[in-house]
């Protein structure tokens, strides 16, 4: 049998938001936080998904901001990562504040008048 060689995690490049960028969605920032916390623990998707009781595919979609998880799913995943909902929610809110604060207020105001988005 072949040996399994783990690949080192590549650092994510951070791109500064531009004034023309739309506000990020909650699910995208939540996914980024979950992925960051999982990487900090040096866990694979499969390991964390098993602990949370979800499939690795579902966890991957949540981390990529493609799924809008229920509060029960967020609680299960955060529990698997040994963090509380308040810590996770606060981190996402802080990130949203810092992202929004970097864009000029006029760009946000005009974007708010031009486009309305609803998530189901």
Secondary structure, 3 states (H helix, E strand, C coil): CCCCCCCCCCCCCCCCCCCCCCCCCHHHHHHHHHHHHHHHCCCCHHHHHHHHCCCHHHHHHHHCCCCCCCHHHHHHHHHHCCCCHHHHHHHHHHHHHHHHHHCCHHHHHHHHHHCCCCCC
